[in-house]
Amino acid sequence: MYNISMNFKVYINYVKLFLFSKWRFELPKKNKYLVFDGNYNPFTKYVNVNDITVLYRRGEEINIPILLKCIFFLNLNSLEYFKLFIKYVSPKFILTAFDYHTSFYKLSEATGVRTIMLQKGQRGVFEDIYINKNNVYFSKNSKKKFFVDYMFLFNDYVKKFYAQRIRGKIFSTGSFENNLTKRKNKKIKKEVVFISNYNHKSLEKKENEDVIAYFLAKISYKEDIKFNILPRYRKNSEFLKEEIKFYKNKIPKNVNFLTNTKISSYDILKNYKYIFASYSTLASETLSKGYRVGFVMYKSKTNSILQYRFGNYQKKKKKGKF
């Protein structure tokens, strides 16, 4: 009964994916580069956008001729779809800015095309037990079946983790996008910015974010320093309203929200002297450039987000030299 139920759920998901995706009716054309997962594409800063074909993997777009060919040859699964799509594009490299898709780890050997992978965000200790709530990331002997030609990761700790689980050349380069942005602005504002981790879906992620913001605001007002919040959902008007309401319910005085969507978060933060977050890849990236960044992790003991405490992955103690 369990298997029937699971198979039915998979079937329903496929139907939803098919119905709500954008349909492409022409076969993909040959191109120099293929980006795997179009949700995030920083490669245009190095590569001409016209030389890139995006292979969407989240259901945003389906290539109908490729799908029909998979059905005809009785190979209807995601990996076969990816392989056939890549065959038509015939790229020199397959690129991705996401380092946690196991299907990507199989593409190099499955297609014969070299793969390049960037690390998107911070890793957590829970990944060290190979699983999260939805996927088995690394099964036993994963190194035998996973291979990526070139991996560019944040640091040596993550490098060691992946080297034990994926074959390929690994480089510790820091954050790819952060490395492309300039350092400090000369005209820096002596103001406080709190990087919001509000999440409209996850209670764990947003737990006590408003409490931290409240106390930071209280101290800022006492010291006659302007307090700002950098919202998570700057580019989503619907969720931004919820996020602003979340903080305004806790902070009685007016608080300034940095909602400019025309510039990046990196370019926003370089204008401010004092930056805080509970946990944040962006905050870690900003710290690496020499900014004053404070991490205030305030979650309940059962909250799995505690694993993302700054320095936790490197097994640094909670107390020590500041």
FIGUVO-852115 format. One record per residue (C-alpha): residue number from 0; residue in one letter; y, z, x. Coordinates in nm, 2 decimals. Example, Ala and Ser with C-alpha at 12.3 -4.5 7.8 and 13.67 -1.06 7.14 Angstrom:
<pts>
{seq->0&type->A&py->-0.45&pz->0.78&px->1.23}
{seq->1&type->S&py->-0.11&pz->0.71&px->1.37}
</pts>
This chain:
<pts>
{seq->0&type->M&py->0.00&pz->0.00&px->0.00}
{seq->1&type->Y&py->0.24&pz->0.08&px->0.29}
{seq->2&type->N&py->0.19&pz->-0.26&px->0.45}
{seq->3&type->I&py->0.24&pz->-0.44&px->0.12}
{seq->4&type->S&py->0.56&pz->-0.24&px->0.07}
{seq->5&type->M&py->0.68&pz->-0.32&px->0.42}
{seq->6&type->N&py->0.60&pz->-0.69&px->0.39}
{seq->7&type->F&py->0.78&pz->-0.70&px->0.06}
{seq->8&type->K&py->1.09&pz->-0.55&px->0.22}
{seq->9&type->V&py->1.08&pz->-0.80&px->0.50}
{seq->10&type->Y&py->1.05&pz->-1.08&px->0.25}
{seq->11&type->I&py->1.35&pz->-0.96&px->0.05}
{seq->12&type->N&py->1.55&pz->-0.93&px->0.37}
{seq->13&type->Y&py->1.47&pz->-1.29&px->0.46}
{seq->14&type->V&py->1.57&pz->-1.41&px->0.11}
{seq->15&type->K&py->1.90&pz->-1.22&px->0.14}
{seq->16&type->L&py->1.96&pz->-1.36&px->0.48}
{seq->17&type->F&py->1.90&pz->-1.72&px->0.36}
{seq->18&type->L&py->2.12&pz->-1.68&px->0.05}
{seq->19&type->F&py->2.42&pz->-1.52&px->0.20}
{seq->20&type->S&py->2.44&pz->-1.70&px->0.54}
{seq->21&type->K&py->2.65&pz->-2.00&px->0.61}
{seq->22&type->W&py->2.43&pz->-2.31&px->0.62}
{seq->23&type->R&py->2.45&pz->-2.58&px->0.90}
{seq->24&type->F&py->2.29&pz->-2.91&px->0.81}
{seq->25&type->E&py->2.33&pz->-3.09&px->1.15}
{seq->26&type->L&py->2.12&pz->-3.02&px->1.45}
{seq->27&type->P&py->2.30&pz->-2.84&px->1.73}
{seq->28&type->K&py->2.44&pz->-3.07&px->2.00}
{seq->29&type->K&py->2.38&pz->-3.04&px->2.38}
{seq->30&type->N&py->2.63&pz->-2.81&px->2.56}
{seq->31&type->K&py->2.67&pz->-2.64&px->2.89}
{seq->32&type->Y&py->2.64&pz->-2.28&px->2.77}
{seq->33&type->L&py->2.48&pz->-2.10&px->2.48}
{seq->34&type->V&py->2.61&pz->-1.76&px->2.37}
{seq->35&type->F&py->2.34&pz->-1.55&px->2.21}
{seq->36&type->D&py->2.49&pz->-1.34&px->1.93}
{seq->37&type->G&py->2.84&pz->-1.45&px->1.82}
{seq->38&type->N&py->2.95&pz->-1.10&px->1.71}
{seq->39&type->Y&py->3.12&pz->-1.06&px->2.05}
{seq->40&type->N&py->3.21&pz->-1.33&px->2.30}
{seq->41&type->P&py->3.42&pz->-1.23&px->2.61}
{seq->42&type->F&py->3.30&pz->-1.54&px->2.80}
{seq->43&type->T&py->3.59&pz->-1.76&px->2.68}
{seq->44&type->K&py->3.80&pz->-1.58&px->2.95}
{seq->45&type->Y&py->3.59&pz->-1.76&px->3.21}
{seq->46&type->V&py->3.44&pz->-2.06&px->3.02}
{seq->47&type->N&py->3.61&pz->-2.33&px->2.82}
{seq->48&type->V&py->3.54&pz->-2.26&px->2.45}
{seq->49&type->N&py->3.44&pz->-2.62&px->2.40}
{seq->50&type->D&py->3.16&pz->-2.58&px->2.65}
{seq->51&type->I&py->3.00&pz->-2.30&px->2.44}
{seq->52&type->T&py->2.76&pz->-2.31&px->2.15}
{seq->53&type->V&py->2.69&pz->-1.99&px->1.96}
{seq->54&type->L&py->2.35&pz->-1.89&px->1.84}
{seq->55&type->Y&py->2.41&pz->-1.64&px->1.56}
{seq->56&type->R&py->2.14&pz->-1.38&px->1.52}
{seq->57&type->R&py->2.28&pz->-1.15&px->1.26}
{seq->58&type->G&py->2.25&pz->-1.39&px->0.96}
{seq->59&type->E&py->2.61&pz->-1.52&px->0.98}
{seq->60&type->E&py->2.49&pz->-1.88&px->1.01}
{seq->61&type->I&py->2.16&pz->-2.06&px->0.97}
{seq->62&type->N&py->2.08&pz->-2.41&px->1.11}
{seq->63&type->I&py->1.88&pz->-2.56&px->0.82}
{seq->64&type->P&py->1.71&pz->-2.84&px->1.02}
{seq->65&type->I&py->1.59&pz->-2.59&px->1.28}
{seq->66&type->L&py->1.47&pz->-2.36&px->1.00}
{seq->67&type->L&py->1.28&pz->-2.64&px->0.83}
{seq->68&type->K&py->1.12&pz->-2.75&px->1.16}
{seq->69&type->C&py->1.00&pz->-2.39&px->1.21}
{seq->70&type->I&py->0.85&pz->-2.39&px->0.86}
{seq->71&type->F&py->0.68&pz->-2.73&px->0.91}
{seq->72&type->F&py->0.51&pz->-2.61&px->1.23}
{seq->73&type->L&py->0.42&pz->-2.28&px->1.07}
{seq->74&type->N&py->0.63&pz->-2.09&px->1.33}
{seq->75&type->L&py->0.87&pz->-1.90&px->1.11}
{seq->76&type->N&py->0.99&pz->-1.61&px->1.32}
{seq->77&type->S&py->1.31&pz->-1.53&px->1.50}
{seq->78&type->L&py->1.19&pz->-1.61&px->1.85}
{seq->79&type->E&py->1.06&pz->-1.95&px->1.76}
{seq->80&type->Y&py->1.39&pz->-2.03&px->1.58}
{seq->81&type->F&py->1.58&pz->-1.92&px->1.89}
{seq->82&type->K&py->1.36&pz->-2.13&px->2.12}
{seq->83&type->L&py->1.39&pz->-2.45&px->1.91}
{seq->84&type->F&py->1.77&pz->-2.40&px->1.87}
{seq->85&type->I&py->1.80&pz->-2.36&px->2.25}
{seq->86&type->K&py->1.59&pz->-2.66&px->2.31}
{seq->87&type->Y&py->1.84&pz->-2.88&px->2.12}
{seq->88&type->V&py->2.14&pz->-2.73&px->2.30}
{seq->89&type->S&py->1.97&pz->-2.76&px->2.64}
{seq->90&type->P&py->2.23&pz->-2.53&px->2.81}
{seq->91&type->K&py->2.25&pz->-2.44&px->3.18}
{seq->92&type->F&py->2.28&pz->-2.07&px->3.10}
{seq->93&type->I&py->2.21&pz->-1.85&px->2.80}
{seq->94&type->L&py->2.48&pz->-1.57&px->2.78}
{seq->95&type->T&py->2.50&pz->-1.25&px->2.59}
{seq->96&type->A&py->2.74&pz->-0.96&px->2.58}
{seq->97&type->F&py->2.48&pz->-0.73&px->2.42}
{seq->98&type->D&py->2.23&pz->-0.56&px->2.64}
{seq->99&type->Y&py->2.00&pz->-0.41&px->2.37}
{seq->100&type->H&py->1.84&pz->-0.71&px->2.20}
{seq->101&type->T&py->1.47&pz->-0.72&px->2.31}
{seq->102&type->S&py->1.45&pz->-1.08&px->2.19}
{seq->103&type->F&py->1.70&pz->-1.18&px->2.45}
{seq->104&type->Y&py->1.48&pz->-1.03&px->2.72}
{seq->105&type->K&py->1.21&pz->-1.30&px->2.63}
{seq->106&type->L&py->1.43&pz->-1.61&px->2.62}
{seq->107&type->S&py->1.44&pz->-1.70&px->2.99}
{seq->108&type->E&py->1.06&pz->-1.72&px->3.03}
{seq->109&type->A&py->1.02&pz->-1.87&px->2.68}
{seq->110&type->T&py->1.27&pz->-2.15&px->2.73}
{seq->111&type->G&py->1.30&pz->-2.20&px->3.11}
{seq->112&type->V&py->1.68&pz->-2.15&px->3.09}
{seq->113&type->R&py->1.85&pz->-1.89&px->3.31}
{seq->114&type->T&py->1.99&pz->-1.59&px->3.12}
{seq->115&type->I&py->2.29&pz->-1.37&px->3.19}
{seq->116&type->M&py->2.34&pz->-1.03&px->3.02}
{seq->117&type->L&py->2.64&pz->-0.80&px->3.01}
{seq->118&type->Q&py->2.64&pz->-0.44&px->2.91}
{seq->119&type->K&py->2.84&pz->-0.39&px->2.59}
{seq->120&type->G&py->2.88&pz->-0.02&px->2.56}
{seq->121&type->Q&py->2.78&pz->0.32&px->2.68}
{seq->122&type->R&py->2.41&pz->0.41&px->2.68}
{seq->123&type->G&py->2.28&pz->0.74&px->2.55}
{seq->124&type->V&py->2.01&pz->0.97&px->2.66}
{seq->125&type->F&py->1.80&pz->0.90&px->2.35}
{seq->126&type->E&py->1.73&pz->0.55&px->2.48}
{seq->127&type->D&py->1.54&pz->0.71&px->2.76}
{seq->128&type->I&py->1.26&pz->0.78&px->2.51}
{seq->129&type->Y&py->1.26&pz->0.41&px->2.44}
{seq->130&type->I&py->1.33&pz->0.42&px->2.07}
{seq->131&type->N&py->1.61&pz->0.46&px->1.82}
{seq->132&type->K&py->1.59&pz->0.49&px->1.44}
{seq->133&type->N&py->1.53&pz->0.12&px->1.38}
{seq->134&type->N&py->1.37&pz->-0.04&px->1.68}
{seq->135&type->V&py->1.12&pz->0.02&px->1.96}
{seq->136&type->Y&py->1.34&pz->-0.09&px->2.25}
{seq->137&type->F&py->1.10&pz->-0.04&px->2.54}
{seq->138&type->S&py->0.73&pz->-0.01&px->2.48}
{seq->139&type->K&py->0.49&pz->0.08&px->2.76}
{seq->140&type->N&py->0.46&pz->-0.19&px->3.03}
{seq->141&type->S&py->0.78&pz->-0.36&px->2.89}
{seq->142&type->K&py->0.85&pz->-0.48&px->3.24}
{seq->143&type->K&py->0.56&pz->-0.72&px->3.22}
{seq->144&type->K&py->0.70&pz->-0.91&px->2.92}
{seq->145&type->F&py->1.08&pz->-0.86&px->2.96}
{seq->146&type->F&py->1.28&pz->-1.07&px->3.21}
{seq->147&type->V&py->1.65&pz->-1.15&px->3.24}
{seq->148&type->D&py->1.78&pz->-1.35&px->3.54}
{seq->149&type->Y&py->2.11&pz->-1.17&px->3.59}
{seq->150&type->M&py->2.22&pz->-0.84&px->3.44}
{seq->151&type->F&py->2.57&pz->-0.70&px->3.49}
{seq->152&type->L&py->2.58&pz->-0.33&px->3.40}
{seq->153&type->F&py->2.83&pz->-0.04&px->3.40}
{seq->154&type->N&py->2.69&pz->0.17&px->3.68}
{seq->155&type->D&py->2.39&pz->0.26&px->3.90}
{seq->156&type->Y&py->2.25&pz->0.51&px->3.64}
{seq->157&type->V&py->2.21&pz->0.23&px->3.38}
{seq->158&type->K&py->2.09&pz->0.00&px->3.65}
{seq->159&type->K&py->1.81&pz->0.23&px->3.74}
{seq->160&type->F&py->1.72&pz->0.27&px->3.37}
{seq->161&type->Y&py->1.69&pz->-0.11&px->3.32}
{seq->162&type->A&py->1.53&pz->-0.18&px->3.65}
{seq->163&type->Q&py->1.23&pz->0.03&px->3.54}
{seq->164&type->R&py->1.19&pz->-0.17&px->3.22}
{seq->165&type->I&py->1.32&pz->-0.53&px->3.28}
{seq->166&type->R&py->1.26&pz->-0.77&px->3.56}
{seq->167&type->G&py->1.55&pz->-0.96&px->3.71}
{seq->168&type->K&py->1.85&pz->-0.92&px->3.94}
{seq->169&type->I&py->2.08&pz->-0.63&px->3.84}
{seq->170&type->F&py->2.43&pz->-0.57&px->3.95}
{seq->171&type->S&py->2.65&pz->-0.26&px->3.89}
{seq->172&type->T&py->2.99&pz->-0.42&px->3.81}
{seq->173&type->G&py->3.15&pz->-0.18&px->3.56}
{seq->174&type->S&py->3.27&pz->-0.31&px->3.22}
{seq->175&type->F&py->3.31&pz->-0.69&px->3.22}
{seq->176&type->E&py->3.61&pz->-0.70&px->2.98}
{seq->177&type->N&py->3.77&pz->-0.39&px->3.12}
{seq->178&type->N&py->3.77&pz->-0.55&px->3.47}
{seq->179&type->L&py->3.97&pz->-0.85&px->3.33}
{seq->180&type->T&py->4.26&pz->-0.63&px->3.21}
{seq->181&type->K&py->4.55&pz->-0.52&px->3.43}
{seq->182&type->R&py->4.60&pz->-0.16&px->3.53}
{seq->183&type->K&py->4.88&pz->0.07&px->3.44}
{seq->184&type->N&py->5.21&pz->-0.03&px->3.28}
{seq->185&type->K&py->5.52&pz->0.08&px->3.47}
{seq->186&type->K&py->5.70&pz->0.18&px->3.14}
{seq->187&type->I&py->5.44&pz->0.44&px->3.03}
{seq->188&type->K&py->5.52&pz->0.65&px->2.72}
{seq->189&type->K&py->5.47&pz->1.03&px->2.76}
{seq->190&type->E&py->5.28&pz->1.04&px->2.43}
{seq->191&type->V&py->4.93&pz->1.14&px->2.32}
{seq->192&type->V&py->4.68&pz->0.89&px->2.18}
{seq->193&type->F&py->4.35&pz->0.99&px->2.02}
{seq->194&type->I&py->4.09&pz->0.72&px->2.01}
{seq->195&type->S&py->3.92&pz->0.75&px->1.67}
{seq->196&type->N&py->3.55&pz->0.73&px->1.63}
{seq->197&type->Y&py->3.57&pz->0.74&px->1.25}
{seq->198&type->N&py->3.28&pz->0.55&px->1.10}
{seq->199&type->H&py->3.26&pz->0.46&px->0.73}
{seq->200&type->K&py->2.88&pz->0.46&px->0.74}
{seq->201&type->S&py->2.79&pz->0.74&px->0.98}
{seq->202&type->L&py->2.86&pz->1.10&px->0.90}
{seq->203&type->E&py->2.74&pz->1.19&px->1.25}
{seq->204&type->K&py->2.99&pz->0.97&px->1.42}
{seq->205&type->K&py->3.29&pz->1.09&px->1.23}
{seq->206&type->E&py->3.19&pz->1.45&px->1.21}
{seq->207&type->N&py->3.49&pz->1.67&px->1.32}
{seq->208&type->E&py->3.69&pz->1.37&px->1.45}
{seq->209&type->D&py->3.96&pz->1.49&px->1.21}
{seq->210&type->V&py->3.93&pz->1.84&px->1.34}
{seq->211&type->I&py->3.98&pz->1.73&px->1.70}
{seq->212&type->A&py->4.28&pz->1.52&px->1.59}
{seq->213&type->Y&py->4.43&pz->1.81&px->1.41}
{seq->214&type->F&py->4.43&pz->2.04&px->1.71}
{seq->215&type->L&py->4.55&pz->1.77&px->1.94}
{seq->216&type->A&py->4.84&pz->1.70&px->1.70}
{seq->217&type->K&py->4.92&pz->2.07&px->1.67}
{seq->218&type->I&py->4.95&pz->2.10&px->2.05}
{seq->219&type->S&py->5.15&pz->1.78&px->2.07}
{seq->220&type->Y&py->5.40&pz->1.89&px->1.81}
{seq->221&type->K&py->5.43&pz->2.23&px->1.98}
{seq->222&type->E&py->5.51&pz->2.05&px->2.31}
{seq->223&type->D&py->5.75&pz->1.81&px->2.13}
{seq->224&type->I&py->5.52&pz->1.51&px->2.22}
{seq->225&type->K&py->5.46&pz->1.23&px->1.99}
{seq->226&type->F&py->5.10&pz->1.21&px->1.86}
{seq->227&type->N&py->4.92&pz->0.88&px->1.79}
{seq->228&type->I&py->4.58&pz->0.77&px->1.66}
{seq->229&type->L&py->4.42&pz->0.45&px->1.77}
{seq->230&type->P&py->4.21&pz->0.36&px->1.46}
{seq->231&type->R&py->3.86&pz->0.22&px->1.49}
{seq->232&type->Y&py->3.92&pz->-0.03&px->1.20}
{seq->233&type->R&py->4.25&pz->-0.18&px->1.31}
{seq->234&type->K&py->4.12&pz->-0.52&px->1.22}
{seq->235&type->N&py->3.96&pz->-0.43&px->0.88}
{seq->236&type->S&py->4.22&pz->-0.35&px->0.62}
{seq->237&type->E&py->3.97&pz->-0.20&px->0.37}
{seq->238&type->F&py->3.81&pz->0.05&px->0.61}
{seq->239&type->L&py->4.14&pz->0.11&px->0.78}
{seq->240&type->K&py->4.28&pz->0.26&px->0.46}
{seq->241&type->E&py->3.98&pz->0.50&px->0.44}
{seq->242&type->E&py->4.02&pz->0.59&px->0.81}
{seq->243&type->I&py->4.39&pz->0.67&px->0.77}
{seq->244&type->K&py->4.32&pz->0.88&px->0.46}
{seq->245&type->F&py->4.05&pz->1.07&px->0.65}
{seq->246&type->Y&py->4.30&pz->1.19&px->0.91}
{seq->247&type->K&py->4.60&pz->1.24&px->0.68}
{seq->248&type->N&py->4.39&pz->1.48&px->0.47}
{seq->249&type->K&py->4.36&pz->1.71&px->0.78}
{seq->250&type->I&py->4.69&pz->1.66&px->0.96}
{seq->251&type->P&py->4.98&pz->1.78&px->0.74}
{seq->252&type->K&py->5.26&pz->1.62&px->0.94}
{seq->253&type->N&py->5.32&pz->1.25&px->0.97}
{seq->254&type->V&py->5.10&pz->1.09&px->1.23}
{seq->255&type->N&py->5.15&pz->0.75&px->1.39}
{seq->256&type->F&py->4.86&pz->0.50&px->1.37}
{seq->257&type->L&py->4.86&pz->0.22&px->1.63}
{seq->258&type->T&py->4.75&pz->-0.07&px->1.41}
{seq->259&type->N&py->4.88&pz->-0.37&px->1.60}
{seq->260&type->T&py->4.61&pz->-0.63&px->1.58}
{seq->261&type->K&py->4.78&pz->-0.89&px->1.81}
{seq->262&type->I&py->4.69&pz->-0.71&px->2.13}
{seq->263&type->S&py->4.37&pz->-0.55&px->2.26}
{seq->264&type->S&py->4.29&pz->-0.18&px->2.27}
{seq->265&type->Y&py->4.31&pz->-0.20&px->2.65}
{seq->266&type->D&py->4.67&pz->-0.33&px->2.63}
{seq->267&type->I&py->4.76&pz->-0.07&px->2.37}
{seq->268&type->L&py->4.63&pz->0.23&px->2.58}
{seq->269&type->K&py->4.80&pz->0.12&px->2.91}
{seq->270&type->N&py->5.13&pz->0.21&px->2.75}
{seq->271&type->Y&py->5.05&pz->0.58&px->2.70}
{seq->272&type->K&py->5.02&pz->0.88&px->2.94}
{seq->273&type->Y&py->4.78&pz->1.11&px->2.76}
{seq->274&type->I&py->4.46&pz->0.97&px->2.61}
{seq->275&type->F&py->4.18&pz->1.17&px->2.43}
{seq->276&type->A&py->3.85&pz->1.09&px->2.26}
{seq->277&type->S&py->3.54&pz->1.28&px->2.16}
{seq->278&type->Y&py->3.33&pz->1.01&px->2.32}
{seq->279&type->S&py->3.41&pz->0.64&px->2.37}
{seq->280&type->T&py->3.33&pz->0.35&px->2.59}
{seq->281&type->L&py->3.69&pz->0.25&px->2.57}
{seq->282&type->A&py->3.80&pz->0.60&px->2.69}
{seq->283&type->S&py->3.55&pz->0.58&px->2.98}
{seq->284&type->E&py->3.69&pz->0.23&px->3.08}
{seq->285&type->T&py->4.04&pz->0.36&px->3.06}
{seq->286&type->L&py->3.95&pz->0.66&px->3.28}
{seq->287&type->S&py->3.80&pz->0.43&px->3.54}
{seq->288&type->K&py->4.15&pz->0.28&px->3.59}
{seq->289&type->G&py->4.31&pz->0.61&px->3.68}
{seq->290&type->Y&py->4.46&pz->0.71&px->3.34}
{seq->291&type->R&py->4.46&pz->1.07&px->3.22}
{seq->292&type->V&py->4.18&pz->1.08&px->2.97}
{seq->293&type->G&py->4.04&pz->1.39&px->2.81}
{seq->294&type->F&py->3.70&pz->1.41&px->2.63}
{seq->295&type->V&py->3.66&pz->1.67&px->2.36}
{seq->296&type->M&py->3.31&pz->1.66&px->2.22}
{seq->297&type->Y&py->3.29&pz->1.87&px->1.91}
{seq->298&type->K&py->2.98&pz->1.81&px->1.70}
{seq->299&type->S&py->2.72&pz->2.03&px->1.55}
{seq->300&type->K&py->2.41&pz->2.11&px->1.76}
{seq->301&type->T&py->2.18&pz->1.89&px->1.55}
{seq->302&type->N&py->2.41&pz->1.59&px->1.57}
{seq->303&type->S&py->2.25&pz->1.31&px->1.78}
{seq->304&type->I&py->2.59&pz->1.19&px->1.89}
{seq->305&type->L&py->2.60&pz->1.48&px->2.13}
{seq->306&type->Q&py->2.39&pz->1.26&px->2.37}
{seq->307&type->Y&py->2.71&pz->1.05&px->2.42}
{seq->308&type->R&py->2.90&pz->1.35&px->2.57}
{seq->309&type->F&py->3.09&pz->1.22&px->2.88}
{seq->310&type->G&py->2.86&pz->1.26&px->3.19}
{seq->311&type->N&py->2.55&pz->1.34&px->2.98}
{seq->312&type->Y&py->2.37&pz->1.02&px->3.07}
{seq->313&type->Q&py->2.43&pz->1.11&px->3.44}
{seq->314&type->K&py->2.30&pz->1.46&px->3.37}
{seq->315&type->K&py->2.62&pz->1.63&px->3.46}
{seq->316&type->K&py->2.66&pz->1.99&px->3.35}
{seq->317&type->K&py->2.88&pz->2.09&px->3.05}
{seq->318&type->K&py->3.07&pz->2.33&px->3.28}
{seq->319&type->G&py->3.21&pz->2.25&px->3.63}
{seq->320&type->K&py->3.51&pz->2.14&px->3.83}
{seq->321&type->F&py->3.78&pz->1.97&px->3.64}
</pts>
